[in-house]
Amino acid sequence: MWKASRVVLVLALGAVLPFAPEAAPARATAAAAPKAKPASKPQRVEVSIPYPNAGMYLYRGIYGSFAGGRYQATDSTGLRDPLFQWQGEVIFFYTDWFSSGMSYKINAGEPSDSSQEVKNRYILVARFHKAWPTAAFYTGLNLGVDDVTVSLTPSTDSGSALSEPLKETNASIGLEAGGGWKFSYYVGATLGQRMDFSLIRQNESDRNRALSFRTSPGLALDVLKLAPSLREQVKGLYWLAEVQFGQQLLESGTWRHDYAWITGLSMAF
């Protein structure tokens, strides 16, 4: 009987022991299994993207731009004499989605002319942005003062020389939208649209207020891709070329069409 019990005990141990070593690795494997990592937050787009009107997108910082070209307008009287056009912006990015600053535009004739009118436009800008690794988009509001006319013709009446231009000064409010797309390593495309509405009538007898629309397609070359050594000095540097098509409803009820081209630089710090 005792021998039979020994045989049964040996057979039982032989049946259990081969499977016992496999249980420990299974537990170790379960303990060593890595825990699932939590979903990572989307990273900020720390790149520069060209914008229309000599602008630029930045995740943080400030940029300034300067561009110049030619301006031509057509109204009910026919084709007007071409003018030079200068424009630029100084914009600060408080965050990667909001920026504000100032822009300007000046249209004038030949500097050598003895008599000419200089049209100035100064604009306060606030913009909201959305960016991706190769593209950026914005919408914004602007408050401008334009039609500041400076006559270079000598006048014997200094009082009228100052008061008459001020009477023609016009304030306006506007909406704008635009964006840029770096479709290649070196070059980006830009497109912008702006609408401005006059707050002041220049002629009380006219029922209309001036309303203007402007479309601005362009191309921009990323200079930092051609000169990487400049990255230590600037965050972004673009050479741009742009055309601008505009339509303006005058207070008289007639339309004026204009066209301009500009080229220049935009630099960020």
Secondary structure, 3 states (H helix, E strand, C coil): CHHHHHHHHHHHHHHHHHHHHHHHHHHHHHHHCCCCCCCCCCCCCCCCEEECCCEEECCCEEEEEEEEEEEEEEECCEECCCEEEEEEEEEEECCCCEEEEEEEEEEECCCCCCCCEEEEEEEEEEEEEEECCCEEEEEEEEEEEEEEEEECCCCCCHHHHHHHHHHCCEEEEEEEEEEEECCCCCEEEEEEEEEEEECCCCCCCCCCCCEEEEEEEEEEEEHHHHCHHHHHCCCEEEEEEEEEEEEEECCCCCEEEEEEEEEEEEEEC
